[in-house]
């Protein structure tokens, strides 16, 4: 009989956090150096919070840049990758019978939008470095589409996993069955859609995160011009009507969004305070403007054992995501 699979909540001890350093100037253009500075800031918060971090560097120049900014505070390894979004291109780590498993979904460049050399290989490299057993899952999916409570509950979105550009022909029930088999979860909470301007087609780590089992955070509109106001209210309603794997109604914590954050053409960008990262002593929340302070104030009582820190992420966002998107959690076993 196969041993059960368990994915701990991200407040559980993590052996290491993996990240990939911005490397490709053709992709990042004028944002490459500012994005690297933001990477150095948020990684430093994790390290000071007691978290071991492994930085994957695509080439010699990238490795030199990591070492210049972070010195000996992180482990640096050389591995090729397309871009930095290792939450999606890397594995989902799980624990089974005291052993580490690396669950690998099929990855198709976020529905065929961005297919880059190296993005199919970096997940194997991360799994090998961790010494994990590989488990291949028969589903197109990315780690940013999956939010776990550590007790058998998963939140995801229909916009992403039921999208014709990911899993055409599969019903919601079929996708749910494959998620349960691959990840050892027993309850899937479906949200309809994610943020406007999200190139990932509605990743959940931008809209709903478990603070702890039974407690989930989502956002409220900041300002009358917030482009996601109706979406935020729909998310809160859907979460309020859900039950987790233990049969509990969820406690909903609303935090302010960054409001309207636009690109050079005036179109909304998928800025979110939800894309935080947790270390043993620190929760690092992406900051885009003055609304981050309000988000931290509301979250503070729920992370009583942590210091909350806002760290700039506007230049990382130019690539399409933030701190959770560019990291991969390897739980301690």
VEXMIMAR-708097 format. One record per residue (C-alpha): residue number from 1; x, y, z. Coordinates in nm, 4 decimals. Last residue first. Layout:
{nr->NUM	c1->X	c2->Y	c3->Z} $
...
//
This chain:
{nr->333	c1->1.1680	c2->1.5893	c3->0.6975} $
{nr->332	c1->1.2028	c2->1.9659	c3->0.6533} $
{nr->331	c1->0.9854	c2->2.1193	c3->0.3859} $
{nr->330	c1->1.1330	c2->2.2394	c3->0.0540} $
{nr->329	c1->0.9421	c2->2.5538	c3->-0.0419} $
{nr->328	c1->0.9906	c2->2.6944	c3->-0.3946} $
{nr->327	c1->1.0381	c2->3.0652	c3->-0.4592} $
{nr->326	c1->0.9888	c2->3.3156	c3->-0.7412} $
{nr->325	c1->0.6070	c2->3.3140	c3->-0.7342} $
{nr->324	c1->0.5925	c2->3.3540	c3->-0.3567} $
{nr->323	c1->0.8023	c2->3.6712	c3->-0.3774} $
{nr->322	c1->0.6332	c2->3.8489	c3->-0.6699} $
{nr->321	c1->0.4807	c2->3.7996	c3->-1.0109} $
{nr->320	c1->0.4669	c2->3.9029	c3->-1.3778} $
{nr->319	c1->0.8110	c2->4.0188	c3->-1.4867} $
{nr->318	c1->0.7300	c2->4.3826	c3->-1.4081} $
{nr->317	c1->0.6190	c2->4.2507	c3->-1.0677} $
{nr->316	c1->0.9857	c2->4.1970	c3->-0.9788} $
{nr->315	c1->1.0317	c2->4.5696	c3->-1.0435} $
{nr->314	c1->0.7435	c2->4.6690	c3->-0.8157} $
{nr->313	c1->0.8461	c2->4.4311	c3->-0.5360} $
{nr->312	c1->0.9560	c2->4.6427	c3->-0.2403} $
{nr->311	c1->0.9705	c2->4.4646	c3->0.0988} $
{nr->310	c1->0.7131	c2->4.4983	c3->0.3749} $
{nr->309	c1->0.8135	c2->4.3179	c3->0.6942} $
{nr->308	c1->0.6089	c2->4.1271	c3->0.9484} $
{nr->307	c1->0.7918	c2->3.9897	c3->1.2516} $
{nr->306	c1->0.6723	c2->3.6429	c3->1.3382} $
{nr->305	c1->0.5397	c2->3.4549	c3->1.6396} $
{nr->304	c1->0.2155	c2->3.6585	c3->1.6497} $
{nr->303	c1->0.1421	c2->3.5939	c3->1.2833} $
{nr->302	c1->-0.2353	c2->3.6354	c3->1.3092} $
{nr->301	c1->-0.2070	c2->3.9491	c3->1.5226} $
{nr->300	c1->0.0202	c2->4.1136	c3->1.2586} $
{nr->299	c1->-0.1950	c2->4.0427	c3->0.9520} $
{nr->298	c1->-0.4212	c2->4.3469	c3->0.9956} $
{nr->297	c1->-0.1312	c2->4.5856	c3->1.0575} $
{nr->296	c1->0.0715	c2->4.4368	c3->0.7728} $
{nr->295	c1->-0.2053	c2->4.4944	c3->0.5183} $
{nr->294	c1->-0.2444	c2->4.8557	c3->0.6304} $
{nr->293	c1->0.1262	c2->4.9205	c3->0.5867} $
{nr->292	c1->0.1218	c2->4.7669	c3->0.2375} $
{nr->291	c1->-0.1327	c2->5.0276	c3->0.1207} $
{nr->290	c1->0.1374	c2->5.2957	c3->0.0885} $
{nr->289	c1->0.2698	c2->5.1582	c3->-0.2405} $
{nr->288	c1->0.3996	c2->4.8434	c3->-0.4109} $
{nr->287	c1->0.5071	c2->4.6308	c3->-0.1158} $
{nr->286	c1->0.5352	c2->4.2526	c3->-0.1206} $
{nr->285	c1->0.4968	c2->4.0929	c3->0.2254} $
{nr->284	c1->0.7854	c2->3.9175	c3->0.4030} $
{nr->283	c1->0.6713	c2->3.7130	c3->0.7042} $
{nr->282	c1->0.9576	c2->3.6717	c3->0.9506} $
{nr->281	c1->1.0736	c2->3.4467	c3->1.2339} $
{nr->280	c1->1.0782	c2->3.0936	c3->1.0933} $
{nr->279	c1->1.0528	c2->3.2272	c3->0.7357} $
{nr->278	c1->0.7300	c2->3.2970	c3->0.5458} $
{nr->277	c1->0.6874	c2->3.4441	c3->0.1989} $
{nr->276	c1->0.4097	c2->3.6777	c3->0.0850} $
{nr->275	c1->0.2250	c2->3.6863	c3->-0.2458} $
{nr->274	c1->-0.1002	c2->3.7967	c3->-0.0807} $
{nr->273	c1->-0.0072	c2->4.1664	c3->-0.0918} $
{nr->272	c1->-0.0961	c2->4.1649	c3->-0.4604} $
{nr->271	c1->-0.0035	c2->4.3513	c3->-0.7772} $
{nr->270	c1->-0.1445	c2->4.1851	c3->-1.0901} $
{nr->269	c1->-0.0912	c2->4.4833	c3->-1.3195} $
{nr->268	c1->-0.3783	c2->4.6963	c3->-1.4462} $
{nr->267	c1->-0.3351	c2->4.8625	c3->-1.7901} $
{nr->266	c1->-0.2198	c2->5.2255	c3->-1.8058} $
{nr->265	c1->0.0128	c2->5.1656	c3->-2.0996} $
{nr->264	c1->0.3245	c2->5.1973	c3->-1.8826} $
{nr->263	c1->0.1821	c2->4.9413	c3->-1.6405} $
{nr->262	c1->-0.0800	c2->5.0120	c3->-1.3751} $
{nr->261	c1->-0.1181	c2->4.9496	c3->-1.0017} $
{nr->260	c1->-0.4774	c2->5.0154	c3->-0.8917} $
{nr->259	c1->-0.5242	c2->4.9189	c3->-0.5314} $
{nr->258	c1->-0.2405	c2->4.7574	c3->-0.3364} $
{nr->257	c1->-0.5051	c2->4.5346	c3->-0.1767} $
{nr->256	c1->-0.6286	c2->4.5916	c3->0.1754} $
{nr->255	c1->-0.6504	c2->4.2862	c3->0.4049} $
{nr->254	c1->-0.9570	c2->4.0731	c3->0.4717} $
{nr->253	c1->-0.9276	c2->3.7777	c3->0.7123} $
{nr->252	c1->-1.1854	c2->3.5031	c3->0.6592} $
{nr->251	c1->-1.2328	c2->3.2352	c3->0.9253} $
{nr->250	c1->-1.3208	c2->2.9228	c3->0.7308} $
{nr->249	c1->-1.6140	c2->2.6969	c3->0.8089} $
{nr->248	c1->-1.4833	c2->2.3699	c3->0.9428} $
{nr->247	c1->-1.5469	c2->2.0240	c3->0.7981} $
{nr->246	c1->-1.1948	c2->1.8995	c3->0.8702} $
{nr->245	c1->-1.1060	c2->1.9046	c3->0.4996} $
{nr->244	c1->-1.2199	c2->2.2678	c3->0.4775} $
{nr->243	c1->-1.5711	c2->2.4007	c3->0.4318} $
{nr->242	c1->-1.6636	c2->2.6739	c3->0.1861} $
{nr->241	c1->-1.9393	c2->2.9390	c3->0.1924} $
{nr->240	c1->-1.7140	c2->3.2100	c3->0.3355} $
{nr->239	c1->-1.4435	c2->3.1289	c3->0.0801} $
{nr->238	c1->-1.6846	c2->3.1804	c3->-0.2091} $
{nr->237	c1->-1.8148	c2->3.5062	c3->-0.0652} $
{nr->236	c1->-1.4638	c2->3.6430	c3->-0.0038} $
{nr->235	c1->-1.3563	c2->3.5515	c3->-0.3580} $
{nr->234	c1->-1.6651	c2->3.7192	c3->-0.5077} $
{nr->233	c1->-1.5938	c2->4.0368	c3->-0.3101} $
{nr->232	c1->-1.2334	c2->4.0452	c3->-0.4281} $
{nr->231	c1->-1.3409	c2->3.9913	c3->-0.7911} $
{nr->230	c1->-1.5832	c2->4.2832	c3->-0.7726} $
{nr->229	c1->-1.3110	c2->4.5192	c3->-0.6465} $
{nr->228	c1->-1.0404	c2->4.3951	c3->-0.8847} $
{nr->227	c1->-0.9848	c2->4.7126	c3->-1.0866} $
{nr->226	c1->-0.9411	c2->4.9297	c3->-0.7738} $
{nr->225	c1->-1.0622	c2->5.2698	c3->-0.8936} $
{nr->224	c1->-1.2782	c2->5.3436	c3->-0.5892} $
{nr->223	c1->-0.9848	c2->5.2970	c3->-0.3527} $
{nr->222	c1->-0.8284	c2->4.9930	c3->-0.1939} $
{nr->221	c1->-1.0463	c2->4.6904	c3->-0.2666} $
{nr->220	c1->-1.0425	c2->4.4098	c3->-0.0131} $
{nr->219	c1->-0.8033	c2->4.1156	c3->-0.0147} $
{nr->218	c1->-0.7993	c2->3.7534	c3->0.0954} $
{nr->217	c1->-0.6663	c2->3.5738	c3->0.4005} $
{nr->216	c1->-0.7580	c2->3.2235	c3->0.5141} $
{nr->215	c1->-0.7894	c2->3.0812	c3->0.8667} $
{nr->214	c1->-0.9059	c2->2.7205	c3->0.9168} $
{nr->213	c1->-0.5546	c2->2.5792	c3->0.9061} $
{nr->212	c1->-0.3140	c2->2.8710	c3->0.9362} $
{nr->211	c1->-0.2557	c2->3.1949	c3->0.7454} $
{nr->210	c1->-0.3961	c2->3.0125	c3->0.4435} $
{nr->209	c1->-0.3622	c2->3.2280	c3->0.1349} $
{nr->208	c1->-0.6170	c2->3.3626	c3->-0.1152} $
{nr->207	c1->-0.5783	c2->3.6052	c3->-0.4103} $
{nr->206	c1->-0.2256	c2->3.6253	c3->-0.5518} $
{nr->205	c1->-0.1238	c2->3.2758	c3->-0.4409} $
{nr->204	c1->-0.4367	c2->3.1488	c3->-0.6185} $
{nr->203	c1->-0.3026	c2->3.1896	c3->-0.9699} $
{nr->202	c1->-0.5668	c2->3.3349	c3->-1.1996} $
{nr->201	c1->-0.4701	c2->3.2876	c3->-1.5610} $
{nr->200	c1->-0.0920	c2->3.3008	c3->-1.5146} $
{nr->199	c1->-0.0652	c2->3.6311	c3->-1.7020} $
{nr->198	c1->-0.2494	c2->3.8049	c3->-1.4172} $
{nr->197	c1->-0.3768	c2->4.1357	c3->-1.5586} $
{nr->196	c1->-0.7081	c2->4.1201	c3->-1.3759} $
{nr->195	c1->-0.6639	c2->3.9118	c3->-1.0631} $
{nr->194	c1->-0.7916	c2->3.5604	c3->-1.0126} $
{nr->193	c1->-1.1044	c2->3.3702	c3->-1.1043} $
{nr->192	c1->-1.3710	c2->3.1267	c3->-0.9924} $
{nr->191	c1->-1.2524	c2->2.9950	c3->-0.6575} $
{nr->190	c1->-1.2628	c2->2.6209	c3->-0.5972} $
{nr->189	c1->-1.2024	c2->2.4669	c3->-0.2558} $
{nr->188	c1->-1.0577	c2->2.1170	c3->-0.2948} $
{nr->187	c1->-1.0870	c2->1.8734	c3->-0.0046} $
{nr->186	c1->-0.9034	c2->1.5440	c3->0.0552} $
{nr->185	c1->-0.5401	c2->1.6257	c3->-0.0193} $
{nr->184	c1->-0.2720	c2->1.3655	c3->-0.0812} $
{nr->183	c1->-0.1029	c2->1.5702	c3->-0.3530} $
{nr->182	c1->-0.1013	c2->1.3493	c3->-0.6624} $
{nr->181	c1->-0.4174	c2->1.1490	c3->-0.5994} $
{nr->180	c1->-0.6156	c2->1.4443	c3->-0.4679} $
{nr->179	c1->-0.5073	c2->1.6682	c3->-0.7549} $
{nr->178	c1->-0.5974	c2->1.3997	c3->-1.0083} $
{nr->177	c1->-0.9419	c2->1.3557	c3->-0.8547} $
{nr->176	c1->-1.0030	c2->1.7306	c3->-0.8561} $
{nr->175	c1->-0.9087	c2->1.7567	c3->-1.2227} $
{nr->174	c1->-1.1549	c2->1.4781	c3->-1.3031} $
{nr->173	c1->-1.4327	c2->1.6409	c3->-1.0969} $
{nr->172	c1->-1.3784	c2->1.9771	c3->-1.2639} $
{nr->171	c1->-1.4042	c2->1.8103	c3->-1.6026} $
{nr->170	c1->-1.1071	c2->1.7395	c3->-1.8273} $
{nr->169	c1->-1.1434	c2->1.8003	c3->-2.2012} $
{nr->168	c1->-0.8816	c2->2.0696	c3->-2.2240} $
{nr->167	c1->-0.6358	c2->2.0772	c3->-1.9321} $
{nr->166	c1->-0.4123	c2->2.3823	c3->-1.9526} $
{nr->165	c1->-0.5038	c2->2.6163	c3->-2.2423} $
{nr->164	c1->-0.8695	c2->2.5149	c3->-2.2148} $
{nr->163	c1->-0.8684	c2->2.6584	c3->-1.8637} $
{nr->162	c1->-1.0035	c2->2.4291	c3->-1.5930} $
{nr->161	c1->-0.6857	c2->2.4597	c3->-1.3856} $
{nr->160	c1->-0.6414	c2->2.8345	c3->-1.4205} $
{nr->159	c1->-0.9794	c2->3.0064	c3->-1.4356} $
{nr->158	c1->-1.1246	c2->2.7342	c3->-1.2147} $
{nr->157	c1->-0.9102	c2->2.8495	c3->-0.9292} $
{nr->156	c1->-0.7285	c2->2.6705	c3->-0.6450} $
{nr->155	c1->-0.7580	c2->2.6161	c3->-0.2699} $
{nr->154	c1->-0.6354	c2->2.2878	c3->-0.1201} $
{nr->153	c1->-0.7326	c2->2.1282	c3->0.2098} $
{nr->152	c1->-0.5708	c2->1.8170	c3->0.3588} $
{nr->151	c1->-0.4384	c2->1.9480	c3->0.6876} $
{nr->150	c1->-0.1346	c2->2.1503	c3->0.5774} $
{nr->149	c1->-0.3555	c2->2.4424	c3->0.4676} $
{nr->148	c1->-0.2437	c2->2.4247	c3->0.1049} $
{nr->147	c1->-0.2618	c2->2.6814	c3->-0.1777} $
{nr->146	c1->-0.2141	c2->2.5603	c3->-0.5371} $
{nr->145	c1->-0.2143	c2->2.7653	c3->-0.8593} $
{nr->144	c1->0.1299	c2->2.9073	c3->-0.7809} $
{nr->143	c1->0.2651	c2->2.5520	c3->-0.7948} $
{nr->142	c1->0.1782	c2->2.5215	c3->-1.1616} $
{nr->141	c1->-0.0543	c2->2.2755	c3->-1.3348} $
{nr->140	c1->-0.0941	c2->2.0601	c3->-1.6418} $
{nr->139	c1->-0.2095	c2->1.7246	c3->-1.5055} $
{nr->138	c1->-0.0868	c2->1.3658	c3->-1.5033} $
{nr->137	c1->0.1390	c2->1.3974	c3->-1.1987} $
{nr->136	c1->0.4969	c2->1.2646	c3->-1.2019} $
{nr->135	c1->0.6394	c2->1.1649	c3->-0.8634} $
{nr->134	c1->1.0136	c2->1.2059	c3->-0.8168} $
{nr->133	c1->1.1884	c2->1.0960	c3->-0.4983} $
{nr->132	c1->1.3689	c2->1.3836	c3->-0.3326} $
{nr->131	c1->1.7430	c2->1.4333	c3->-0.2845} $
{nr->130	c1->1.6881	c2->1.8070	c3->-0.2478} $
{nr->129	c1->1.9461	c2->1.8842	c3->-0.5171} $
{nr->128	c1->1.7776	c2->1.6272	c3->-0.7421} $
{nr->127	c1->1.4358	c2->1.7865	c3->-0.6924} $
{nr->126	c1->1.5710	c2->2.1347	c3->-0.7707} $
{nr->125	c1->1.7479	c2->2.0048	c3->-1.0834} $
{nr->124	c1->1.4371	c2->1.8194	c3->-1.2026} $
{nr->123	c1->1.2278	c2->2.1331	c3->-1.1565} $
{nr->122	c1->1.4881	c2->2.3381	c3->-1.3458} $
{nr->121	c1->1.4598	c2->2.1197	c3->-1.6562} $
{nr->120	c1->1.1298	c2->2.2176	c3->-1.8238} $
{nr->119	c1->1.1953	c2->2.5877	c3->-1.7624} $
{nr->118	c1->1.5393	c2->2.5619	c3->-1.9213} $
{nr->117	c1->1.4530	c2->2.7012	c3->-2.2630} $
{nr->116	c1->1.1496	c2->2.9293	c3->-2.2398} $
{nr->115	c1->0.7851	c2->2.8752	c3->-2.3335} $
{nr->114	c1->0.5917	c2->3.1840	c3->-2.2291} $
{nr->113	c1->0.2264	c2->3.2008	c3->-2.3356} $
{nr->112	c1->0.1630	c2->2.8302	c3->-2.4018} $
{nr->111	c1->-0.0948	c2->2.7878	c3->-2.1265} $
{nr->110	c1->0.1349	c2->2.9040	c3->-1.8502} $
{nr->109	c1->0.4508	c2->2.7752	c3->-2.0213} $
{nr->108	c1->0.3321	c2->2.4174	c3->-2.0663} $
{nr->107	c1->0.4298	c2->2.2521	c3->-1.7380} $
{nr->106	c1->0.3278	c2->1.8943	c3->-1.6621} $
{nr->105	c1->0.3078	c2->1.8466	c3->-1.2879} $
{nr->104	c1->0.6053	c2->1.7327	c3->-1.0864} $
{nr->103	c1->0.5566	c2->1.6093	c3->-0.7298} $
{nr->102	c1->0.8919	c2->1.5993	c3->-0.5511} $
{nr->101	c1->0.8762	c2->1.3543	c3->-0.2613} $
{nr->100	c1->1.0693	c2->1.3824	c3->0.0652} $
{nr->99	c1->1.0685	c2->1.0829	c3->0.2993} $
{nr->98	c1->0.9200	c2->1.0468	c3->0.6470} $
{nr->97	c1->0.6478	c2->0.8122	c3->0.5247} $
{nr->96	c1->0.5511	c2->1.0581	c3->0.2505} $
{nr->95	c1->0.6349	c2->1.4274	c3->0.2634} $
{nr->94	c1->0.5529	c2->1.6646	c3->-0.0204} $
{nr->93	c1->0.7480	c2->1.9078	c3->-0.2357} $
{nr->92	c1->0.5701	c2->2.0725	c3->-0.5274} $
{nr->91	c1->0.8277	c2->2.0725	c3->-0.8035} $
{nr->90	c1->0.9833	c2->2.3681	c3->-0.9863} $
{nr->89	c1->0.8543	c2->2.5462	c3->-1.2954} $
{nr->88	c1->0.5640	c2->2.7115	c3->-1.1150} $
{nr->87	c1->0.7104	c2->2.8170	c3->-0.7796} $
{nr->86	c1->1.0377	c2->2.8438	c3->-0.9753} $
{nr->85	c1->0.9247	c2->3.1610	c3->-1.1524} $
{nr->84	c1->1.2729	c2->3.3047	c3->-1.2157} $
{nr->83	c1->1.3110	c2->3.2633	c3->-1.5905} $
{nr->82	c1->1.4200	c2->3.0065	c3->-1.8477} $
{nr->81	c1->1.6410	c2->2.7995	c3->-1.6230} $
{nr->80	c1->2.0010	c2->2.6743	c3->-1.6251} $
{nr->79	c1->2.1562	c2->2.5576	c3->-1.2969} $
{nr->78	c1->2.4560	c2->2.6879	c3->-1.1046} $
{nr->77	c1->2.4262	c2->2.6703	c3->-0.7266} $
{nr->76	c1->2.4498	c2->2.9475	c3->-0.4666} $
{nr->75	c1->2.3979	c2->2.8793	c3->-0.0949} $
{nr->74	c1->2.2953	c2->3.1922	c3->0.0917} $
{nr->73	c1->2.4453	c2->3.4261	c3->0.3545} $
{nr->72	c1->2.7961	c2->3.3974	c3->0.2092} $
{nr->71	c1->2.7796	c2->3.7199	c3->0.0100} $
{nr->70	c1->2.4262	c2->3.8443	c3->-0.0600} $
{nr->69	c1->2.4661	c2->4.1255	c3->-0.3138} $
{nr->68	c1->2.8093	c2->4.0488	c3->-0.4599} $
{nr->67	c1->2.7505	c2->3.6738	c3->-0.4366} $
{nr->66	c1->2.4212	c2->3.6977	c3->-0.6239} $
{nr->65	c1->2.5774	c2->3.9197	c3->-0.8924} $
{nr->64	c1->2.8729	c2->3.6865	c3->-0.9394} $
{nr->63	c1->2.6345	c2->3.3936	c3->-0.9852} $
{nr->62	c1->2.4375	c2->3.5865	c3->-1.2456} $
{nr->61	c1->2.7529	c2->3.6638	c3->-1.4416} $
{nr->60	c1->2.8624	c2->3.2998	c3->-1.4260} $
{nr->59	c1->2.5348	c2->3.1608	c3->-1.5564} $
{nr->58	c1->2.1809	c2->3.0597	c3->-1.4609} $
{nr->57	c1->2.2133	c2->3.1092	c3->-1.0852} $
{nr->56	c1->1.9979	c2->2.9035	c3->-0.8477} $
{nr->55	c1->1.9815	c2->3.0598	c3->-0.5025} $
{nr->54	c1->1.9459	c2->2.8267	c3->-0.2056} $
{nr->53	c1->1.7985	c2->2.9857	c3->0.1062} $
{nr->52	c1->1.8196	c2->2.8749	c3->0.4712} $
{nr->51	c1->1.5575	c2->3.0535	c3->0.6821} $
{nr->50	c1->1.6335	c2->3.2125	c3->1.0191} $
{nr->49	c1->1.4426	c2->3.5372	c3->0.9828} $
{nr->48	c1->1.7624	c2->3.7159	c3->0.8876} $
{nr->47	c1->1.7804	c2->3.4786	c3->0.5912} $
{nr->46	c1->1.4206	c2->3.5437	c3->0.4874} $
{nr->45	c1->1.4597	c2->3.9225	c3->0.5145} $
{nr->44	c1->1.7840	c2->3.9005	c3->0.3155} $
{nr->43	c1->1.5951	c2->3.7120	c3->0.0428} $
{nr->42	c1->1.3438	c2->4.0000	c3->0.0301} $
{nr->41	c1->1.6108	c2->4.2667	c3->-0.0087} $
{nr->40	c1->1.8388	c2->4.0777	c3->-0.2487} $
{nr->39	c1->1.5440	c2->4.0013	c3->-0.4754} $
{nr->38	c1->1.4467	c2->4.3687	c3->-0.4747} $
{nr->37	c1->1.8012	c2->4.4645	c3->-0.5797} $
{nr->36	c1->1.7896	c2->4.2002	c3->-0.8517} $
{nr->35	c1->1.4626	c2->4.3485	c3->-0.9764} $
{nr->34	c1->1.6258	c2->4.6941	c3->-0.9940} $
{nr->33	c1->1.9139	c2->4.5457	c3->-1.2006} $
{nr->32	c1->1.6914	c2->4.3590	c3->-1.4446} $
{nr->31	c1->1.4132	c2->4.6174	c3->-1.4788} $
{nr->30	c1->1.5671	c2->4.7951	c3->-1.7798} $
{nr->29	c1->1.5197	c2->4.4826	c3->-1.9938} $
{nr->28	c1->1.3835	c2->4.1925	c3->-1.7859} $
{nr->27	c1->1.3343	c2->3.9383	c3->-2.0636} $
{nr->26	c1->1.6241	c2->4.0411	c3->-2.2881} $
{nr->25	c1->1.8346	c2->4.0982	c3->-1.9753} $
{nr->24	c1->1.8043	c2->3.7311	c3->-1.8776} $
{nr->23	c1->1.9397	c2->3.6537	c3->-1.5309} $
{nr->22	c1->1.6944	c2->3.7256	c3->-1.2514} $
{nr->21	c1->1.7951	c2->3.4855	c3->-0.9714} $
{nr->20	c1->1.6121	c2->3.1548	c3->-0.9224} $
{nr->19	c1->1.4819	c2->3.0744	c3->-0.5747} $
{nr->18	c1->1.4824	c2->2.7722	c3->-0.3460} $
{nr->17	c1->1.3718	c2->2.7888	c3->0.0182} $
{nr->16	c1->1.5425	c2->2.5377	c3->0.2436} $
{nr->15	c1->1.4734	c2->2.2802	c3->0.5130} $
{nr->14	c1->1.1350	c2->2.4391	c3->0.5821} $
{nr->13	c1->0.9814	c2->2.4124	c3->0.9268} $
{nr->12	c1->0.5995	c2->2.4438	c3->0.9181} $
{nr->11	c1->0.4610	c2->2.7954	c3->0.8572} $
{nr->10	c1->0.4303	c2->2.6982	c3->0.4898} $
{nr->9	c1->0.1602	c2->2.4433	c3->0.5666} $
{nr->8	c1->0.2812	c2->2.0874	c3->0.5300} $
{nr->7	c1->0.2097	c2->1.8789	c3->0.2188} $
{nr->6	c1->0.1354	c2->1.5177	c3->0.3120} $
{nr->5	c1->0.1365	c2->1.2054	c3->0.0967} $
{nr->4	c1->0.0027	c2->0.8762	c3->0.2329} $
{nr->3	c1->0.2244	c2->0.5659	c3->0.2008} $
{nr->2	c1->0.1366	c2->0.3437	c3->-0.0953} $
{nr->1	c1->0.0000	c2->0.0000	c3->0.0000} $
//
